């Protein structure tokens, strides 16, 4: 027999499923061949692994580090 926790869990799961279904798909675009920050070539392996990448790995790492510094 289901208790109140089971009903609550089902309700939460239903809302999560609805939110995920309603979410718009991320726009997909091709990866750039040159980094937008430093201008160096982005390796083919990175362009294939990270669809839509615009930065080389070094610039992306720096960008993420700066972003986390200001996210507080």
Biopython code that builds the backbone (N, CA, C, O; Angstrom):
import numpy as np
from Bio.PDB.StructureBuilder import StructureBuilder

atoms = [
    (1, "UNK", "N", (0.843, -1.181, 0.000)),
    (1, "UNK", "CA", (0.000, 0.000, 0.000)),
    (1, "UNK", "C", (0.886, 1.242, 0.000)),
    (1, "UNK", "O", (1.849, 1.327, 0.763)),
    (2, "UNK", "N", (0.563, 2.185, -0.843)),
    (2, "UNK", "CA", (1.365, 3.404, -0.984)),
    (2, "UNK", "C", (1.062, 4.370, 0.159)),
    (2, "UNK", "O", (-0.079, 4.517, 0.596)),
    (3, "UNK", "N", (2.123, 5.021, 0.623)),
    (3, "UNK", "CA", (1.925, 6.023, 1.668)),
    (3, "UNK", "C", (2.116, 7.422, 1.082)),
    (3, "UNK", "O", (2.320, 7.576, -0.123)),
    (4, "UNK", "N", (2.049, 8.424, 1.931)),
    (4, "UNK", "CA", (2.118, 9.820, 1.474)),
    (4, "UNK", "C", (3.459, 10.135, 0.804)),
    (4, "UNK", "O", (3.519, 10.943, -0.122)),
    (5, "UNK", "N", (4.528, 9.496, 1.275)),
    (5, "UNK", "CA", (5.842, 9.728, 0.667)),
    (5, "UNK", "C", (5.877, 9.215, -0.772)),
    (5, "UNK", "O", (6.481, 9.843, -1.640)),
    (6, "UNK", "N", (5.236, 8.086, -1.024)),
    (6, "UNK", "CA", (5.176, 7.550, -2.387)),
    (6, "UNK", "C", (4.408, 8.486, -3.315)),
    (6, "UNK", "O", (4.820, 8.722, -4.451)),
    (7, "UNK", "N", (3.287, 9.018, -2.824)),
    (7, "UNK", "CA", (2.507, 9.957, -3.627)),
    (7, "UNK", "C", (3.299, 11.233, -3.908)),
    (7, "UNK", "O", (3.271, 11.757, -5.021)),
    (8, "UNK", "N", (4.002, 11.725, -2.893)),
    (8, "UNK", "CA", (4.816, 12.929, -3.070)),
    (8, "UNK", "C", (5.929, 12.675, -4.074)),
    (8, "UNK", "O", (6.209, 13.522, -4.923)),
    (9, "UNK", "N", (6.560, 11.516, -3.981)),
    (9, "UNK", "CA", (7.629, 11.171, -4.910)),
    (9, "UNK", "C", (7.100, 11.095, -6.341)),
    (9, "UNK", "O", (7.745, 11.582, -7.270)),
    (10, "UNK", "N", (5.940, 10.490, -6.518)),
    (10, "UNK", "CA", (5.339, 10.402, -7.854)),
    (10, "UNK", "C", (5.020, 11.784, -8.420)),
    (10, "UNK", "O", (5.226, 12.041, -9.606)),
    (11, "UNK", "N", (4.517, 12.667, -7.564)),
    (11, "UNK", "CA", (4.183, 14.026, -7.997)),
    (11, "UNK", "C", (5.436, 14.791, -8.418)),
    (11, "UNK", "O", (5.445, 15.462, -9.450)),
    (12, "UNK", "N", (6.487, 14.685, -7.619)),
    (12, "UNK", "CA", (7.739, 15.364, -7.948)),
    (12, "UNK", "C", (8.310, 14.820, -9.248)),
    (12, "UNK", "O", (8.757, 15.591, -10.097)),
    (13, "UNK", "N", (8.299, 13.502, -9.415)),
    (13, "UNK", "CA", (8.825, 12.904, -10.640)),
    (13, "UNK", "C", (8.022, 13.348, -11.855)),
    (13, "UNK", "O", (8.595, 13.605, -12.913)),
    (14, "UNK", "N", (6.709, 13.441, -11.718)),
    (14, "UNK", "CA", (5.864, 13.897, -12.822)),
    (14, "UNK", "C", (6.206, 15.333, -13.211)),
    (14, "UNK", "O", (6.272, 15.658, -14.397)),
    (15, "UNK", "N", (6.423, 16.188, -12.220)),
    (15, "UNK", "CA", (6.767, 17.580, -12.510)),
    (15, "UNK", "C", (8.140, 17.697, -13.159)),
    (15, "UNK", "O", (8.342, 18.523, -14.050)),
    (16, "UNK", "N", (9.072, 16.880, -12.719)),
    (16, "UNK", "CA", (10.401, 16.876, -13.347)),
    (16, "UNK", "C", (10.285, 16.442, -14.802)),
    (16, "UNK", "O", (10.865, 17.066, -15.690)),
    (17, "UNK", "N", (9.535, 15.375, -15.042)),
    (17, "UNK", "CA", (9.355, 14.883, -16.413)),
    (17, "UNK", "C", (8.705, 15.937, -17.308)),
    (17, "UNK", "O", (9.112, 16.111, -18.457)),
    (18, "UNK", "N", (7.700, 16.641, -16.789)),
    (18, "UNK", "CA", (7.038, 17.693, -17.570)),
    (18, "UNK", "C", (7.990, 18.850, -17.863)),
    (18, "UNK", "O", (8.000, 19.388, -18.971)),
    (19, "UNK", "N", (8.785, 19.228, -16.872)),
    (19, "UNK", "CA", (9.735, 20.326, -17.071)),
    (19, "UNK", "C", (10.790, 19.958, -18.106)),
    (19, "UNK", "O", (11.155, 20.785, -18.941)),
    (20, "UNK", "N", (11.278, 18.730, -18.058)),
    (20, "UNK", "CA", (12.273, 18.296, -19.037)),
    (20, "UNK", "C", (11.676, 18.223, -20.439)),
    (20, "UNK", "O", (12.348, 18.556, -21.415)),
    (21, "UNK", "N", (10.440, 17.797, -20.545)),
    (21, "UNK", "CA", (9.791, 17.714, -21.854)),
    (21, "UNK", "C", (9.531, 19.097, -22.435)),
    (21, "UNK", "O", (9.571, 19.282, -23.651)),
    (22, "UNK", "N", (9.263, 20.069, -21.563)),
    (22, "UNK", "CA", (8.950, 21.419, -22.032)),
    (22, "UNK", "C", (10.198, 22.235, -22.344)),
    (22, "UNK", "O", (10.126, 23.257, -23.026)),
    (23, "UNK", "N", (11.320, 21.788, -21.850)),
    (23, "UNK", "CA", (12.557, 22.536, -22.045)),
    (23, "UNK", "C", (12.922, 22.584, -23.519)),
    (23, "UNK", "O", (12.834, 21.585, -24.233)),
    (24, "UNK", "N", (13.326, 23.747, -23.951)),
    (24, "UNK", "CA", (13.721, 23.895, -25.350)),
    (24, "UNK", "C", (15.077, 23.238, -25.559)),
    (24, "UNK", "O", (15.946, 23.274, -24.688)),
    (25, "UNK", "N", (15.236, 22.646, -26.717)),
    (25, "UNK", "CA", (16.511, 22.029, -27.056)),
    (25, "UNK", "C", (17.576, 23.103, -27.238)),
    (25, "UNK", "O", (17.293, 24.196, -27.728)),
    (26, "UNK", "N", (18.787, 22.784, -26.844)),
    (26, "UNK", "CA", (19.895, 23.709, -27.017)),
    (26, "UNK", "C", (20.184, 23.870, -28.512)),
    (26, "UNK", "O", (20.176, 22.889, -29.256)),
    (27, "UNK", "N", (20.436, 25.096, -28.948)),
    (27, "UNK", "CA", (20.769, 25.278, -30.362)),
    (27, "UNK", "C", (22.098, 24.585, -30.682)),
    (27, "UNK", "O", (23.073, 24.693, -29.939)),
    (28, "UNK", "N", (22.103, 23.887, -31.786)),
    (28, "UNK", "CA", (23.307, 23.166, -32.188)),
    (28, "UNK", "C", (23.939, 23.904, -33.354)),
    (28, "UNK", "O", (23.289, 24.152, -34.370)),
    (29, "UNK", "N", (25.203, 24.251, -33.203)),
    (29, "UNK", "CA", (25.924, 24.876, -34.297)),
    (29, "UNK", "C", (27.299, 24.235, -34.382)),
    (29, "UNK", "O", (27.758, 23.584, -33.444)),
    (30, "UNK", "N", (27.929, 24.425, -35.494)),
    (30, "UNK", "CA", (29.223, 23.797, -35.714)),
    (30, "UNK", "C", (30.296, 24.460, -34.869)),
    (30, "UNK", "O", (30.231, 25.654, -34.578)),
    (31, "UNK", "N", (31.279, 23.669, -34.483)),
    (31, "UNK", "CA", (32.413, 24.197, -33.738)),
    (31, "UNK", "C", (33.258, 25.077, -34.646)),
    (31, "UNK", "O", (33.365, 24.833, -35.848)),
    (32, "UNK", "N", (33.848, 26.086, -34.062)),
    (32, "UNK", "CA", (34.737, 26.961, -34.818)),
    (32, "UNK", "C", (36.094, 26.292, -34.999)),
    (32, "UNK", "O", (36.487, 25.448, -34.194)),
    (33, "UNK", "N", (36.801, 26.666, -36.047)),
    (33, "UNK", "CA", (38.132, 26.115, -36.274)),
    (33, "UNK", "C", (39.193, 26.909, -35.536)),
    (33, "UNK", "O", (40.253, 26.376, -35.207)),
    (34, "UNK", "N", (38.914, 28.195, -35.268)),
    (34, "UNK", "CA", (39.860, 29.047, -34.553)),
    (34, "UNK", "C", (39.220, 29.548, -33.266)),
    (34, "UNK", "O", (38.028, 29.852, -33.233)),
    (35, "UNK", "N", (40.013, 29.632, -32.216)),
    (35, "UNK", "CA", (39.551, 30.095, -30.912)),
    (35, "UNK", "C", (39.163, 31.569, -30.989)),
    (35, "UNK", "O", (39.890, 32.373, -31.573)),
    (36, "UNK", "N", (38.012, 31.929, -30.399)),
    (36, "UNK", "CA", (37.552, 33.316, -30.430)),
    (36, "UNK", "C", (38.396, 34.221, -29.532)),
    (36, "UNK", "O", (38.406, 35.437, -29.720)),
    (37, "UNK", "N", (39.102, 33.643, -28.560)),
    (37, "UNK", "CA", (39.900, 34.449, -27.641)),
    (37, "UNK", "C", (41.342, 34.643, -28.108)),
    (37, "UNK", "O", (41.833, 35.771, -28.157)),
    (38, "UNK", "N", (42.017, 33.551, -28.450)),
    (38, "UNK", "CA", (43.444, 33.669, -28.785)),
    (38, "UNK", "C", (43.731, 33.502, -30.274)),
    (38, "UNK", "O", (44.824, 33.839, -30.727)),
    (39, "UNK", "N", (42.772, 32.989, -31.041)),
    (39, "UNK", "CA", (42.953, 32.848, -32.479)),
    (39, "UNK", "C", (43.692, 31.598, -32.914)),
    (39, "UNK", "O", (43.880, 31.388, -34.112)),
    (40, "UNK", "N", (44.116, 30.761, -31.976)),
    (40, "UNK", "CA", (44.824, 29.542, -32.363)),
    (40, "UNK", "C", (43.827, 28.478, -32.821)),
    (40, "UNK", "O", (42.636, 28.553, -32.523)),
    (41, "UNK", "N", (44.333, 27.498, -33.544)),
    (41, "UNK", "CA", (43.480, 26.441, -34.088)),
    (41, "UNK", "C", (42.936, 25.559, -32.966)),
    (41, "UNK", "O", (43.651, 25.217, -32.025)),
    (42, "UNK", "N", (41.661, 25.199, -33.083)),
    (42, "UNK", "CA", (41.044, 24.268, -32.140)),
    (42, "UNK", "C", (41.222, 22.871, -32.731)),
    (42, "UNK", "O", (40.793, 22.625, -33.858)),
    (43, "UNK", "N", (41.847, 21.954, -31.992)),
    (43, "UNK", "CA", (42.094, 20.609, -32.532)),
    (43, "UNK", "C", (40.802, 19.906, -32.949)),
    (43, "UNK", "O", (39.751, 20.085, -32.333)),
    (44, "UNK", "N", (40.904, 19.112, -33.998)),
    (44, "UNK", "CA", (39.745, 18.397, -34.529)),
    (44, "UNK", "C", (39.100, 17.520, -33.461)),
    (44, "UNK", "O", (37.874, 17.440, -33.388)),
    (45, "UNK", "N", (39.899, 16.868, -32.642)),
    (45, "UNK", "CA", (39.348, 15.995, -31.595)),
    (45, "UNK", "C", (38.447, 16.783, -30.651)),
    (45, "UNK", "O", (37.391, 16.293, -30.251)),
    (46, "UNK", "N", (38.854, 17.995, -30.291)),
    (46, "UNK", "CA", (38.024, 18.824, -29.407)),
    (46, "UNK", "C", (36.755, 19.266, -30.128)),
    (46, "UNK", "O", (35.672, 19.252, -29.542)),
    (47, "UNK", "N", (36.882, 19.657, -31.392)),
    (47, "UNK", "CA", (35.705, 20.105, -32.145)),
    (47, "UNK", "C", (34.676, 18.998, -32.298)),
    (47, "UNK", "O", (33.474, 19.264, -32.319)),
    (48, "UNK", "N", (35.138, 17.757, -32.404)),
    (48, "UNK", "CA", (34.217, 16.629, -32.521)),
    (48, "UNK", "C", (33.625, 16.245, -31.169)),
    (48, "UNK", "O", (32.461, 15.853, -31.082)),
    (49, "UNK", "N", (34.432, 16.359, -30.114)),
    (49, "UNK", "CA", (33.975, 15.961, -28.778)),
    (49, "UNK", "C", (33.029, 16.977, -28.162)),
    (49, "UNK", "O", (32.092, 16.604, -27.457)),
    (50, "UNK", "N", (33.265, 18.264, -28.422)),
    (50, "UNK", "CA", (32.466, 19.335, -27.823)),
    (50, "UNK", "C", (31.771, 20.090, -28.951)),
    (50, "UNK", "O", (32.313, 21.054, -29.491)),
    (51, "UNK", "N", (30.584, 19.650, -29.294)),
    (51, "UNK", "CA", (29.849, 20.269, -30.392)),
    (51, "UNK", "C", (29.570, 21.734, -30.083)),
    (51, "UNK", "O", (29.044, 22.068, -29.022)),
    (52, "UNK", "N", (29.925, 22.591, -31.010)),
    (52, "UNK", "CA", (29.666, 24.016, -30.839)),
    (52, "UNK", "C", (30.722, 24.758, -30.044)),
    (52, "UNK", "O", (30.476, 25.878, -29.595)),
    (53, "UNK", "N", (31.898, 24.159, -29.858)),
    (53, "UNK", "CA", (32.922, 24.849, -29.066)),
    (53, "UNK", "C", (33.446, 26.068, -29.832)),
    (53, "UNK", "O", (33.555, 26.055, -31.058)),
    (54, "UNK", "N", (33.765, 27.114, -29.078)),
    (54, "UNK", "CA", (34.250, 28.358, -29.671)),
    (54, "UNK", "C", (35.628, 28.735, -29.154)),
    (54, "UNK", "O", (36.231, 29.696, -29.633)),
    (55, "UNK", "N", (36.137, 27.978, -28.171)),
    (55, "UNK", "CA", (37.442, 28.280, -27.584)),
    (55, "UNK", "C", (38.313, 27.028, -27.565)),
    (55, "UNK", "O", (37.807, 25.907, -27.525)),
    (56, "UNK", "N", (39.624, 27.235, -27.595)),
    (56, "UNK", "CA", (40.542, 26.124, -27.389)),
    (56, "UNK", "C", (40.433, 25.699, -25.921)),
    (56, "UNK", "O", (39.848, 26.417, -25.110)),
    (57, "UNK", "N", (40.986, 24.553, -25.584)),
    (57, "UNK", "CA", (40.849, 24.024, -24.224)),
    (57, "UNK", "C", (41.448, 24.966, -23.188)),
    (57, "UNK", "O", (40.870, 25.151, -22.117)),
    (58, "UNK", "N", (42.593, 25.560, -23.489)),
    (58, "UNK", "CA", (43.246, 26.459, -22.531)),
    (58, "UNK", "C", (42.396, 27.698, -22.265)),
    (58, "UNK", "O", (42.228, 28.095, -21.111)),
    (59, "UNK", "N", (41.864, 28.308, -23.307)),
    (59, "UNK", "CA", (41.030, 29.503, -23.135)),
    (59, "UNK", "C", (39.710, 29.159, -22.460)),
    (59, "UNK", "O", (39.197, 29.951, -21.669)),
    (60, "UNK", "N", (39.151, 27.988, -22.760)),
    (60, "UNK", "CA", (37.907, 27.574, -22.118)),
    (60, "UNK", "C", (38.119, 27.377, -20.625)),
    (60, "UNK", "O", (37.281, 27.775, -19.815)),
    (61, "UNK", "N", (39.244, 26.761, -20.261)),
    (61, "UNK", "CA", (39.545, 26.558, -18.847)),
    (61, "UNK", "C", (39.697, 27.900, -18.136)),
    (61, "UNK", "O", (39.163, 28.088, -17.043)),
    (62, "UNK", "N", (40.414, 28.824, -18.745)),
    (62, "UNK", "CA", (40.587, 30.151, -18.161)),
    (62, "UNK", "C", (39.239, 30.863, -18.039)),
    (62, "UNK", "O", (38.965, 31.502, -17.023)),
    (63, "UNK", "N", (38.410, 30.757, -19.057)),
    (63, "UNK", "CA", (37.086, 31.382, -19.036)),
    (63, "UNK", "C", (36.224, 30.822, -17.904)),
    (63, "UNK", "O", (35.517, 31.575, -17.235)),
    (64, "UNK", "N", (36.279, 29.516, -17.688)),
    (64, "UNK", "CA", (35.501, 28.901, -16.614)),
    (64, "UNK", "C", (36.032, 29.306, -15.247)),
    (64, "UNK", "O", (35.250, 29.512, -14.319)),
    (65, "UNK", "N", (37.352, 29.424, -15.107)),
    (65, "UNK", "CA", (37.932, 29.840, -13.831)),
    (65, "UNK", "C", (37.534, 31.269, -13.499)),
    (65, "UNK", "O", (37.199, 31.567, -12.352)),
    (66, "UNK", "N", (37.565, 32.143, -14.471)),
    (66, "UNK", "CA", (37.163, 33.534, -14.252)),
    (66, "UNK", "C", (35.677, 33.592, -13.935)),
    (66, "UNK", "O", (35.258, 34.363, -13.072)),
    (67, "UNK", "N", (34.879, 32.789, -14.622)),
    (67, "UNK", "CA", (33.442, 32.770, -14.389)),
    (67, "UNK", "C", (33.086, 32.322, -12.987)),
    (67, "UNK", "O", (32.178, 32.882, -12.374)),
    (68, "UNK", "N", (33.784, 31.320, -12.465)),
    (68, "UNK", "CA", (33.481, 30.854, -11.113)),
    (68, "UNK", "C", (33.921, 31.868, -10.077)),
    (68, "UNK", "O", (33.353, 31.927, -8.986)),
    (69, "UNK", "N", (34.911, 32.656, -10.398)),
    (69, "UNK", "CA", (35.379, 33.677, -9.459)),
    (69, "UNK", "C", (34.312, 34.747, -9.253)),
    (69, "UNK", "O", (34.163, 35.275, -8.151)),
    (70, "UNK", "N", (33.570, 35.067, -10.313)),
    (70, "UNK", "CA", (32.569, 36.122, -10.228)),
    (70, "UNK", "C", (31.161, 35.588, -9.978)),
    (70, "UNK", "O", (30.212, 36.368, -9.900)),
    (71, "UNK", "N", (31.015, 34.286, -9.854)),
    (71, "UNK", "CA", (29.687, 33.697, -9.692)),
    (71, "UNK", "C", (29.155, 33.792, -8.265)),
    (71, "UNK", "O", (27.979, 33.517, -8.027)),
    (72, "UNK", "N", (29.985, 34.168, -7.336)),
    (72, "UNK", "CA", (29.561, 34.208, -5.928)),
    (72, "UNK", "C", (28.643, 35.317, -5.648)),
    (72, "UNK", "O", (28.201, 35.480, -4.510)),
]
sb = StructureBuilder()
sb.init_structure("model")
sb.init_model(0)
sb.init_chain("A")
sb.init_seg("    ")
for serial, (resi, resn, name, xyz) in enumerate(atoms, 1):
    if name == "N":
        sb.init_residue(resn, " ", resi, " ")
    sb.init_atom(name, np.array(xyz, "f"), 0.0, 1.0, " ", f" {name:<3s}", serial, name[0])
structure = sb.get_structure()
